[in-house]
């Protein structure tokens, strides 16, 4: 055995602008928030000798503080948190490529992503890797995204990613081969491709490349313990700031491998550390501006509308889908479940509540398709493998009732307005721009097929704004889960 060193690696992912401390359900104690998380990171940095704090994507999007300032506030707050390495997630691209490049210049911390390219020139957009020297050891970080989570970029033809996990694995090999001259002691991938894809990626990595740990994101997976695949530890830390992952590892300089490890998912709750009050004051300065601007009540629901999971029909999803179907005068609305960012809303709804819940600005277009095409779409979006935490799921309006048989792996029935959908009948369908750009992958229907039966019509250039206007003039509305999407 050679020289050994102990390291503590703290990791977050999918923070989504979750800056503020909340009251824990069922008691009066506080949980989460960046001030408390920062306090814990500071405490560990003080207690342990070799500490690294890393983030695996999606710092942005999910809070009004973030969307109001187009990510600038988040980057300033993250500068205060001072992570040692960060990889990009899909939501870092939400405000457009120029804004991302501006935010990257603002960052006082390294952002690593290996496989995002300016396609025309074959040049990487970001720094692909980072080597940190700590206590005489060299630690390499490589950031990985795959095409699967880069669909927001499809409108930008200049920039692309590798299409497959095989290509992403090859890129890891290229980097580790090219930059291992200085004898890397520990190699960590910071990925944002989802837990199941992390497992598949690990299987593809050659032992000679020396990857020791994959710290992932995107699927919001909560693990009891890391998964070991191909002698690589795979970990993820859920979503938000209510918890943080912690590796305590011992690395052998002779074999460049981990010889001992312990992992914990640490709850960030009252008493774990002293809150970082300077950071709290900084975040509160943004929050105060937001409160002054957005505290007006825009509508009142009949009850609390909930959206507990994106893979199932929800009362809040039903309400939004019905509103958009009425606005767009469509037979069918497919509203991406992931665009609804709050687990509950109401009964009194402030502008702040609404904008936090539904932050994504995009357009809405109406198409005319056949019943056969509609069946194909529902058979695709309701299949079990799309409901694994990484797929694109939808909320639908009240005129639709779709029943899927999980055992037969088939769409059992599809009704419109109480009647079976007829294959050769025409139906109007409303789709958000993001899903139009990715219709082949998400809906199993190409853009050309969407346009076979006539031109599309843009019915709203900003979905959040037309929905906000609708809510203002429809008071005391509400919905229940009523069996629009049924899985047997």
N, C-alpha and C positions, 0 to 999 in steps of 0.2 A: 504493500500500500504506500502511495506517495503522500505528499502534503495534503491535508484536508482543511477545508474551511466551512464554517456554518453561515448560511444565508437565510434571511426571512424575506419572502416575496408576498406582498399584499397586492390583491388584484380586485378591480371592479370592471363591470361591463354594463352597457345599456342603462346609463345613468339618466338619460332623457330629461335633463334639466330638473331633476328631483332635488332641489336645493334646500327645501324648507323642512324643519322638524315637524312631525305630526304626533297627535295623541294616539297611543296604541289602543287598538280595539279592545273593549272589555275592561279597561283600567285607565287610570289617570297619568300613567307614565309616558314619557316622550320616546319617540323612536325615529331613527333616520335623520336625514338632513346633512348637508355638507359640513356644517360647523362641528357637529358631533363626530362625523366621519373623519374630518381633518384632525380633531382632537385625538382620536384613536391612532391615526397614522403618526401624529407627532409623538405620542406616548411610546409607540413601538420603536420609532426612530431613536428615541432617547434611551430605551431599555436595551435594545439589541445593537450589536456592532455593525453588521452588514445588512441593511434594509433597503429593499427596492419596492416602489409602488408603481404599478402599471395599470393601464386601462385598455380593454379590448373593444373599442368602438362604441359609437352612439352616445357620445357626450351630449349631442344636440337634440333638439326637438322633443316636445312633450310638456313644456311649461310655457306660460305666457311671458315670463321673463326672457326666455330664450327667443320665442318667435317675435316678440315686440322689437328686439334689438338684432334680429337676424343672425343670432349666434355670437355676436360681439360680446355681450354680457357674459355668456358661458365661457368664452375663451379667457376673458379677464379673470373670472372666478377660478378657472382651472389653472391659470398662471399662479394664483395665490396658493392653490393646492400643491403645485409643483410635482407632478408625477415624473418618474424617471424615464418612462417610455409609453407611448400611446400609439395604437393602430386606428385606422379609419373604420367606421361603420357605414352602413348605407345611408343613415340619416345625416351624416356629415355633408352629403351632397344635396340636401333638400332645398337649400337656398341658391342652388346653381353653382356651376364650376368657378366662375370668377369670384364669387363670395367665399367659396372654400379656399381658394388660393390666397385671398386676403386674410382669412382667419388663420391659415397656416403660417403666414408671415407674422401674425400677432403672437403666436404661441412662443412662450419662453421654454418650451419643453420639446423634445424630439418626437416627430410623428413619422412612423415607419409603415410603409405599405409597398410591397415588392411588385405586385402584379397589376398595377394600374398604369396604362401606357398612353402616351400621345401616339396614336396608331400610325399616322402618316410618317413619323420620324423614328418610330421604334424606341422612343425615350421614355423612361419611367417618369411619372408625374411627381412622385414623392421619393424621399430617401428610402431605399429598399430594406436596409438593415442598420443596426446600431450595435457597436461593441463598447460595452462599459467595462472599465477596469476598476475592480474593487478588491481591496485587501490582497493584491498580487494575483488575482484571478481575472480571466477575460470572459465576459458574459455577452453572448450574442442574442439580439432580438430581431426577429423577422416578422413583418406584418403581412397578412394574407386576407384578401377578399376574393370571392368568385363571382362570376357573372350572375349567379342565382340571386344575389342581394344587391346588384347594381342596376336594377331595372329603371331606376329614376334617371339614369344617364343615357338611356336609349335615344333621347332627343338630341344629345350632343354627339355627333358623328366623329368628332376628333378624338374622343377619349374612349378607351375600352379596356376590358380585362380579359384574362384567359377564360375560355369557355368552361373548361372542365376541371374537376379535382385532379385529374391526371396531369394536366398542364400546370396547375398550381404546385403539385408535388415536384414536378420537374424544375420549376423556378426555385423552390427551396434547395434542390440539389445543386443548381447552378451557383447560387449564392454561397452555400456552405463550401463547395469545392473551390470557388474563386477567392474566398476571403478567410480561409482557415489557416493561412500561412503562420499566424501568430498563436497557433495552438489554442483554440477556443476550449475553455473548461466546461461551459454550460451553454446550451442552445435552447432558446424558448421561442415558440411561435405564438404571436398575438393574432388570433384569427377572429373574423366576424362572419362566420358561415353557418352557424348552428351546430348544436351538439352532435346530431347524427352525422353531419358532414365532417365534423372533426374526427369521428371514429373512422370514417372511410378514408380520410386524408392520412391518418396515422398508419393505416394498413399499407399505404402506397409509399411511405418514406423508407429509404434504404438505411440500414443501421450505420453504414459508413458515414452518413451525413451528420450523425451525432445529435439528432433532436432529442431532447430530454423531456420537455414539457410543452403541452399545448394549452394555452389559456384562452378560452373562447368567449363568444358572445352571440347575439342575434336571436337565439331561440329562448332566452330568458329561463334557462334550465337551472333548477335547484337540485344540487347533488348532496347525498349524504357523505359520499367519499369520491375522490377522483376515480375515473375509469382508467385501467391500464391496457393499452393496445400496442402491440409491437414494441413492448418495453418503453412506451411513452406514456407519461401521466397526462390525463385530459381533465381539466377542471373548468368550471364556470360558476358565477356567483349571482344567479337569479337576475333581478332587474332592480334599478333604482339605487337608493343609498341606505336602505334599511339593513343591509348586511354587507360584509366584505369577505373575500376569500383570503386565507392565510396559509402559505407553505412555510414550514421550517425544515430546511434541508441541509444535508452535509454532502459536500462535493469533494471527490478525490481528484487531485491534480494529475496523478499518474494515468488513470484510466479515463479521465474527462467524463465522469459519470456520477450520478447521485447514488450514494451508498446507504443513506438513511433519509427518511422523510416522514413528515407528519402534516396533515392538512385539516383545517377547520373552517367552517362557515361561521364567521363571527357576527352575531346580531349587534347592530349599532343602536344601542338603547341607553337610556338614562343610567348613569353610574359607571359606564364602561371607561369613560375618560372625561376630562374637563372639556366642555365645548370650546372651540376656537372662537373666542368672542370677537376678535378683529375681523375674521372672515364673516361671522354672523352680521356684524355691523355693515360690512361691505355688501352682502347679499340683501340685507334689509333696505339699503339705500335704493336698490333697484325695485324691490317689492313695494316700497312706499310710492314710487312713481307710478307703478302699475295700478296700485289701489286707488290713487287719486283719479286716474283716467278711466278705470273700468268697473267701478263699484255700483253703477246704476243697474237696477233690476230690469231685465228686458221682458221676462214673462214668468208665468207661474204654471207648473204642471199640477195635475190632480194628485200626484204622489211622487215619491222618489223613483226615477227611471234608472234602471241598472244595466250594466254591460260587463258582467263578470269574466267572460272569456270570449275570444273572437271566433272560436270554432263552433259556437252554438247560437241559436236565435236568442235575441235579448230584447227586453222591453224598450230600451233606449234606441237600439238599432231599428226596431220596428217603427218607432215614432219618426226617426230621421228618414227612413226609407219611404214611408207613406207621404211625408211632406215633400220629398223630392219628386216622387211620382206625380203628385198633384201639380207641383211647380212646372215640371217638364212635360206634363200631359202624356205620360208614357204608360203602356200596359205593364211593363216590368222595369224595376230599378234594381241594379246590382250596386250596392254600396259597400266598399271595402271595410271589413270589420276593423282592420288595423288603423283606419283613419279616425276612429272614435277612441280617444286617449284617456277618458275617465271611466272608472268603474261604476260611478253613479252620478246623477245630475238631478237637481231639483229638491223639493218642489219649487222653491223660489230660485230663479236662475239669474245671476248677474252676468253682465257682459264678460267679466273676467272668467267666471265659471264656464261660459259657453266657448270663449276663444281658447281656453286651456283644453277643453274637451275636444274641440274640432278645429285644429290649427292649420290643416293642410289646404293651401290655395291651389285650386286646379279648376279646369273647365268641365262642363257636362254636355255631352252630345247625345242626340237621339238617332237611332238607326231603326231600319225595318228589316226584320229577319223572319224566317219561316219557323213553324213549330218544330220541325225536325232539327233545325239549328239550335233552337232553344233547349230541346231535350239533350242535345250533345253538350251544351254548356253546363247544364245542371248535373249531368252524369260526370263531368270532369271536376267541377268545383266541390261536389259532395263526396268524392271518393275518399276512403279512409286515409290514404297516404298524403292527402292534402290537409288533413286535420292533425298533423304531428307537431304543431307549434312552429313550423317553418313555412307552411303553405300560405296561399292567399285565399282567405275565406270571406264570405259576403253576408250582408243583411239584405232582406228582400221585402217588397211591399206586400200589403195584405191581400191582393188579388191572386197571389201565388201560393200554392200548396205543393211542396215537393217531398216525396218519400223515397228514401234510399235504403236498399237492402245491403247491409254490410257483409252478410254471409255470402250472398250471391254476387257481391261486388258489382251491383247494377242499379240503375235508377228504376225503382218499382213503379212509380206513377208521378205525373206532373199535371197539375190542374191550374187553369186560369179562370178566375171568377166562378169557381164551382164546377167547371166543365173540363173534361180531359183536353189537353193541348192537342190540336190537330196538326199533323205533319205539314200539310201544304197550305195551312192558313198563315196569314201574315200577322206579326205582332211587333209593336214598337218597344224598343228597349233603350233605357238610358244608361250610359256608361261614363265614368270619370276618365279624364285624359290619361292618367297613369295606367289605367287598365286597358285603354285603347292602344297605347304604345306597346303594351306587352300582351296583347290579346291572344296570340298563338300559344304562349306558355301558360297564361293564367286561365283562359276560357276555352282553349282548344278550338279557336276559330281565328282565322287570319283577318287582317284588315281588308284584304280583297274580298273575302267571303262576307264580311259585314256590309260591304257596299254593293253586293250583287243586285239587290232589290231596290236600289235608289240611293241618292246622295244622303249623307248624314247632315244633321242640323245642330249647330251649337246653340243650346238653349240657355246656357249660363256661362259667363266667362270666369266667375268666381263662385264656386259652390258654397263656401262658408258664408259669404255675404248674402246670397239669396235665401239661404236657410235661416240666417239670423233675422232677415226681414220677415220671413214667414212666421217665425216664433213670436215676434213683436206683436203681430196682429192676429194671433190665434192663442188666446189665453185659456187656461184651464183645460189643456189637452193632456192626454195620457194614453198609454198602451200597455198591454199585457203580452206575455209569451203565449201564443195561441196555436202553435203547431203549423207554422209556415214552412219550417224545415224540420223534417222528421227522419230519424235514423233508427232502423230496425236491425 
